[in-house]
Amino acid sequence: MAAQADRYEAVLAQYGLRPERMEQQGKAVKVYTNRGVFALKPLESEQEAAAVWQSLQHGGPRCLPLYLTRRRSLFATEGGRLYYLQAWHGGESKVEKDAVDAFFRELARLHRATVRTIEVSEEEAAAYRKQKKDEWQRARMVWEERIERYEAAWYMSPFQLQCCTYFHEVMRAYSFAEERLDVWEETLKETKQWRIAWVHGKARLSHHLPPYWISWERAHWNSPLFDVIAALRFHVQTMPPLGREWLEGMGEYEKELPLSDGERAFLYSHLAEPRGFVRCLERYEAASRNERNEREYVAALQRRYLAFKNMEALVMHLVQRDAARQQEEAVDNEPPVDESSNG
């Protein structure tokens, strides 16, 4: 710990700062100095440094500024590692509706600033669909093999019983995800176009400190949906049953950056994909009977199921919203009735 503190002091000296106290906050270090409070963050690779640098170019005023070293560099180097320094901005731990609305709204604006359209061939779309379907089919086979074995046993453990209880719901989710993926591919065959943008790479509430975004180490070019999917997957597993603000978050997003039919199909497919269950099953199977704590394994499976149900509620809300919109458009487009021909 002392060696680490010495290294941080050497890094801060490159900025002309003298630390008075330091606190580890995740990967970042909260540093109290003679000139204020700062966030010092180490980088894992030059690739992360490049992502941060490019984000400053693409994100502009949406990126929390970096301080320059005395040598006018964005990054300090010490012990073979790169570091950057920012002002410390403490985020609110309480998730308010306005914070969720702002998160989706500003995420869409972030994407809109760099969004562009690229050409995608039918072969590329077909290859991606096959890759995902093969991945899902392998997961299905794991489930089916386990459930068949569990149901054949004289006595099922609590964990095994829970797996059998969830099985049909999980299989339906895979079927829905595959059907939406087929819709996406058919749409892409017609348009042969797909939108990409400079995405944050780890979009979540804790990285949105209005008006700034922080932690750009994973930023890259991708579909804007990459950030949306990653954010929703993270937040549905870190909260109790989903609040209304999360169900309506995509509405806020689409006010700033409307999605095409193909993008919606892609989004719903990837959100509906049941995630984490197979890992739970495999960890359970890998443990010896003497090492298995049924209570812990059941709790882990139930946490995954809660996240799954949260996501299911979100996807169903979006699907029903789309159906209502289509019905309204159909009514609006109906030709007026010619009453003069009656009677």
C-alpha positions as CSV (number, residue, x, y, z in Angstrom):
1,M,0.0,0.0,0.0
2,A,2.9,2.3,0.9
3,A,4.5,1.6,-2.5
4,Q,1.2,2.4,-4.3
5,A,0.9,5.7,-2.4
6,D,4.5,6.6,-3.3
7,R,3.7,5.9,-7.0
8,Y,0.6,8.1,-6.8
9,E,2.6,10.9,-5.2
10,A,5.2,10.6,-8.1
11,V,2.3,10.9,-10.6
12,L,0.8,13.9,-8.9
13,A,4.1,15.6,-8.8
14,Q,4.0,15.7,-12.6
15,Y,1.0,18.0,-12.2
16,G,2.6,20.1,-9.5
17,L,0.3,18.7,-6.8
18,R,1.1,17.6,-3.3
19,P,-1.4,15.0,-1.9
20,E,-2.7,15.5,1.6
21,R,-5.0,12.5,1.7
22,M,-6.0,9.8,-0.8
23,E,-9.0,7.4,-1.0
24,Q,-9.4,4.5,-3.4
25,Q,-12.8,4.8,-5.2
26,G,-13.1,1.8,-7.5
27,K,-10.3,2.2,-10.1
28,A,-10.0,5.9,-9.4
29,V,-8.2,7.5,-6.5
30,K,-9.8,10.5,-4.8
31,V,-7.0,12.9,-4.0
32,Y,-7.1,15.8,-1.6
33,T,-4.3,18.2,-2.4
34,N,-3.0,21.6,-1.6
35,R,-5.0,22.9,-4.6
36,G,-8.3,21.1,-4.4
37,V,-9.8,17.6,-4.8
38,F,-9.0,15.5,-7.9
39,A,-9.7,12.1,-9.5
40,L,-6.5,10.2,-10.5
41,K,-7.2,7.2,-12.7
42,P,-4.7,4.6,-14.0
43,L,-5.1,3.2,-17.5
44,E,-4.6,-0.5,-18.3
45,S,-3.2,-0.1,-21.8
46,E,-2.3,2.4,-24.6
47,Q,-5.6,1.3,-26.2
48,E,-7.5,2.8,-23.3
49,A,-5.4,6.0,-23.5
50,A,-6.2,6.2,-27.3
51,A,-10.0,5.7,-26.5
52,V,-9.9,8.6,-23.9
53,W,-8.0,10.8,-26.3
54,Q,-10.4,10.2,-29.2
55,S,-13.3,10.7,-26.9
56,L,-12.1,14.2,-26.1
57,Q,-12.1,14.9,-29.9
58,H,-15.5,13.3,-30.6
59,G,-17.3,14.1,-27.3
60,G,-15.9,17.6,-26.9
61,P,-17.8,19.5,-24.2
62,R,-19.5,16.3,-23.0
63,C,-16.2,14.9,-21.7
64,L,-15.0,16.0,-18.3
65,P,-11.8,17.9,-19.1
66,L,-8.4,16.4,-18.3
67,Y,-5.6,18.4,-16.7
68,L,-2.3,18.6,-18.5
69,T,0.9,17.7,-16.8
70,R,3.7,20.3,-16.4
71,R,5.0,19.0,-19.7
72,R,1.7,19.7,-21.4
73,S,0.7,16.0,-21.8
74,L,-2.7,14.6,-21.3
75,F,-1.3,11.5,-19.6
76,A,1.3,11.0,-16.9
77,T,3.6,8.0,-17.0
78,E,5.0,6.3,-13.9
79,G,6.2,2.7,-13.4
80,G,5.3,1.8,-16.9
81,R,1.6,2.8,-16.5
82,L,-0.4,5.8,-17.8
83,Y,-2.6,8.0,-15.7
84,Y,-4.9,10.9,-16.2
85,L,-6.2,13.6,-13.8
86,Q,-9.6,15.3,-13.6
87,A,-11.5,17.4,-11.2
88,W,-13.4,15.3,-8.6
89,H,-17.2,15.2,-9.3
90,G,-19.2,13.2,-6.8
91,G,-22.3,11.7,-8.3
92,E,-25.6,11.2,-6.4
93,S,-26.2,7.7,-5.1
94,K,-30.0,8.0,-5.2
95,V,-31.6,7.3,-8.6
96,E,-34.2,9.9,-9.3
97,K,-36.6,9.9,-12.2
98,D,-35.1,13.1,-13.6
99,A,-31.6,11.5,-13.4
100,V,-32.8,8.5,-15.5
101,D,-34.5,10.8,-18.0
102,A,-31.4,12.9,-18.4
103,F,-29.2,9.8,-18.7
104,F,-31.1,8.6,-21.8
105,R,-31.6,12.0,-23.3
106,E,-27.9,12.9,-23.0
107,L,-26.8,9.5,-24.2
108,A,-28.9,10.0,-27.4
109,R,-27.4,13.5,-27.9
110,L,-23.9,12.0,-27.4
111,H,-24.6,9.5,-30.1
112,R,-26.3,12.0,-32.4
113,A,-23.2,14.2,-32.5
114,T,-21.2,11.5,-34.3
115,V,-23.8,9.2,-35.9
116,R,-23.2,8.2,-39.5
117,T,-24.6,5.5,-41.9
118,I,-22.5,2.7,-43.3
119,E,-23.2,0.1,-45.9
120,V,-23.8,-3.5,-44.7
121,S,-23.9,-6.5,-47.1
122,E,-26.4,-9.3,-46.9
123,E,-23.5,-11.7,-46.2
124,E,-22.4,-9.6,-43.2
125,A,-25.9,-9.5,-41.7
126,A,-26.3,-13.3,-42.3
127,A,-23.0,-14.0,-40.7
128,Y,-23.9,-12.0,-37.6
129,R,-27.3,-13.6,-37.3
130,K,-25.7,-17.1,-37.6
131,Q,-23.1,-16.3,-34.9
132,K,-25.8,-15.1,-32.4
133,K,-28.1,-18.0,-33.2
134,D,-25.3,-20.5,-32.8
135,E,-24.4,-18.9,-29.5
136,W,-28.0,-19.1,-28.3
137,Q,-28.4,-22.7,-29.5
138,R,-25.4,-23.8,-27.4
139,A,-27.0,-22.1,-24.4
140,R,-30.3,-23.9,-25.1
141,M,-28.5,-27.2,-25.3
142,V,-26.9,-26.6,-21.9
143,W,-30.3,-25.9,-20.4
144,E,-32.0,-28.9,-22.1
145,E,-29.3,-31.3,-21.0
146,R,-29.3,-30.2,-17.4
147,I,-33.1,-30.1,-17.1
148,E,-33.5,-33.6,-18.6
149,R,-31.0,-34.9,-16.1
150,Y,-32.5,-33.0,-13.1
151,E,-36.0,-34.3,-13.9
152,A,-34.8,-37.9,-14.2
153,A,-33.4,-37.8,-10.7
154,W,-35.2,-39.3,-7.7
155,Y,-34.7,-36.1,-5.7
156,M,-34.1,-32.6,-7.0
157,S,-32.0,-30.2,-5.0
158,P,-33.5,-26.7,-4.4
159,F,-31.2,-25.2,-7.1
160,Q,-32.2,-27.9,-9.6
161,L,-35.9,-27.4,-8.8
162,Q,-35.5,-23.6,-9.5
163,C,-33.9,-24.4,-12.8
164,C,-36.8,-26.6,-13.9
165,T,-39.2,-23.9,-12.8
166,Y,-37.6,-21.2,-15.0
167,F,-36.9,-23.5,-18.0
168,H,-39.9,-22.8,-20.2
169,E,-39.7,-19.0,-19.6
170,V,-36.1,-18.9,-20.6
171,M,-36.8,-21.0,-23.7
172,R,-39.6,-18.6,-24.8
173,A,-37.2,-15.7,-24.4
174,Y,-34.7,-17.3,-26.7
175,S,-37.4,-17.9,-29.3
176,F,-38.5,-14.3,-29.1
177,A,-34.9,-13.1,-29.4
178,E,-34.3,-15.2,-32.5
179,E,-37.6,-14.1,-34.1
180,R,-36.6,-10.4,-33.6
181,L,-33.1,-11.1,-35.0
182,D,-34.7,-12.6,-38.1
183,V,-36.7,-9.4,-38.5
184,W,-33.6,-7.3,-38.2
185,E,-31.8,-9.3,-40.9
186,E,-34.7,-9.0,-43.3
187,T,-34.9,-5.3,-42.7
188,L,-31.2,-5.0,-43.3
189,K,-31.4,-6.9,-46.6
190,E,-33.8,-4.2,-47.8
191,T,-31.9,-1.1,-46.6
192,K,-28.3,-2.5,-46.6
193,Q,-27.6,0.4,-44.2
194,W,-26.7,0.6,-40.5
195,R,-25.9,3.5,-38.2
196,I,-22.7,3.7,-36.1
197,A,-21.5,6.4,-33.7
198,W,-18.7,7.0,-31.2
199,V,-20.1,5.1,-28.2
200,H,-19.1,5.5,-24.6
201,G,-18.5,1.8,-24.1
202,K,-19.6,1.6,-20.5
203,A,-22.6,3.9,-20.2
204,R,-24.2,3.8,-16.8
205,L,-25.7,6.3,-14.3
206,S,-22.5,6.5,-12.3
207,H,-20.5,7.6,-15.4
208,H,-23.0,10.4,-16.2
209,L,-22.2,13.5,-14.1
210,P,-24.3,16.2,-15.9
211,P,-23.3,17.9,-18.1
212,Y,-20.3,15.5,-18.4
213,W,-19.6,11.8,-19.0
214,I,-16.5,10.2,-17.4
215,S,-14.6,6.9,-17.8
216,W,-14.2,6.7,-21.6
217,E,-11.6,3.9,-21.6
218,R,-13.8,1.6,-23.6
219,A,-15.1,4.1,-26.1
220,H,-15.1,3.0,-29.8
221,W,-17.1,3.1,-33.0
222,N,-20.2,0.9,-32.8
223,S,-24.0,1.0,-33.2
224,P,-25.5,3.5,-30.7
225,L,-27.5,0.5,-29.5
226,F,-24.3,-0.9,-27.9
227,D,-24.5,1.7,-25.2
228,V,-28.2,1.4,-24.7
229,I,-28.1,-2.4,-24.4
230,A,-25.1,-2.4,-22.0
231,A,-26.7,0.3,-19.8
232,L,-30.0,-1.5,-19.5
233,R,-28.3,-4.9,-18.9
234,F,-26.3,-3.4,-16.1
235,H,-29.1,-1.5,-14.4
236,V,-31.8,-4.2,-14.5
237,Q,-29.6,-6.3,-12.2
238,T,-28.7,-3.6,-9.7
239,M,-32.2,-2.5,-8.6
240,P,-35.5,-3.8,-7.2
241,P,-38.4,-4.2,-9.6
242,L,-38.1,-1.8,-12.5
243,G,-39.4,1.8,-11.9
244,R,-41.5,3.5,-14.5
245,E,-38.7,5.9,-15.4
246,W,-36.7,2.9,-16.8
247,L,-39.6,1.7,-18.9
248,E,-39.9,5.2,-20.4
249,G,-36.2,5.7,-20.8
250,M,-36.2,4.7,-24.5
251,G,-38.9,7.2,-25.1
252,E,-36.6,9.9,-23.9
253,Y,-33.8,8.5,-26.0
254,E,-35.9,8.4,-29.2
255,K,-37.0,12.0,-28.8
256,E,-33.4,12.9,-29.5
257,L,-32.4,10.0,-31.8
258,P,-35.3,8.0,-33.3
259,L,-34.6,4.4,-34.1
260,S,-35.5,2.6,-37.4
261,D,-37.6,-0.5,-37.4
262,G,-34.5,-2.6,-37.9
263,E,-32.7,-1.0,-35.0
264,R,-35.7,-1.7,-32.8
265,A,-35.8,-5.3,-33.8
266,F,-32.0,-5.6,-33.1
267,L,-32.5,-3.9,-29.7
268,Y,-35.4,-6.1,-28.6
269,S,-33.6,-9.2,-29.7
270,H,-30.5,-8.5,-27.6
271,L,-32.4,-7.2,-24.6
272,A,-34.6,-10.3,-24.5
273,E,-31.6,-12.7,-24.6
274,P,-31.5,-14.5,-21.3
275,R,-28.1,-13.8,-19.8
276,G,-26.2,-15.2,-16.9
277,F,-28.2,-18.3,-16.4
278,V,-25.8,-20.7,-18.1
279,R,-23.0,-19.4,-16.0
280,C,-25.0,-20.2,-12.9
281,L,-25.7,-23.7,-14.1
282,E,-22.1,-24.3,-15.0
283,R,-20.7,-23.1,-11.7
284,Y,-23.2,-25.3,-9.8
285,E,-22.2,-28.3,-11.9
286,A,-18.5,-27.6,-11.5
287,A,-18.6,-27.6,-7.7
288,S,-18.4,-30.9,-5.9
289,R,-21.4,-31.9,-3.8
290,N,-19.5,-31.2,-0.6
291,E,-18.7,-27.6,-1.8
292,R,-22.2,-26.7,-2.9
293,N,-24.0,-24.2,-0.7
294,E,-27.5,-24.6,-2.0
295,R,-28.7,-21.4,-0.4
296,E,-25.9,-19.4,-2.2
297,Y,-26.5,-21.0,-5.6
298,V,-30.3,-20.5,-5.4
299,A,-29.8,-16.9,-4.4
300,A,-27.5,-16.3,-7.4
301,L,-30.0,-17.9,-9.7
302,Q,-32.9,-15.9,-8.2
303,R,-30.9,-12.7,-8.7
304,R,-30.4,-13.6,-12.3
305,Y,-34.1,-14.4,-12.7
306,L,-35.1,-11.0,-11.1
307,A,-32.9,-9.2,-13.7
308,F,-34.5,-11.4,-16.4
309,K,-38.0,-10.4,-15.4
310,N,-37.1,-6.8,-15.2
311,M,-35.8,-6.9,-18.7
312,E,-38.8,-8.9,-19.9
313,A,-41.1,-6.1,-18.5
314,L,-39.0,-3.5,-20.3
315,V,-39.1,-5.3,-23.6
316,M,-42.9,-6.0,-23.4
317,H,-43.5,-2.3,-22.6
318,L,-41.6,-1.3,-25.7
319,V,-43.3,-3.9,-27.9
320,Q,-46.7,-2.8,-26.7
321,R,-45.8,0.8,-27.2
322,D,-44.8,0.1,-30.8
323,A,-48.0,-1.8,-31.5
324,A,-50.1,1.1,-30.1
325,R,-48.2,3.5,-32.3
326,Q,-48.8,1.4,-35.4
327,Q,-52.5,1.1,-34.6
328,E,-52.7,4.9,-34.3
329,E,-50.9,5.4,-37.6
330,A,-53.3,2.9,-39.3
331,V,-56.3,4.8,-38.0
332,D,-54.8,8.1,-39.1
333,N,-54.2,6.8,-42.6
334,E,-57.7,5.4,-43.1
335,P,-59.5,7.2,-46.0
336,P,-62.4,9.4,-44.9
337,V,-65.9,7.9,-45.2
338,D,-67.9,9.4,-48.1
339,E,-71.3,10.0,-46.4
340,S,-72.9,11.3,-49.6
341,S,-73.0,7.8,-51.0
342,N,-75.2,6.6,-48.2
343,G,-79.0,6.6,-48.4
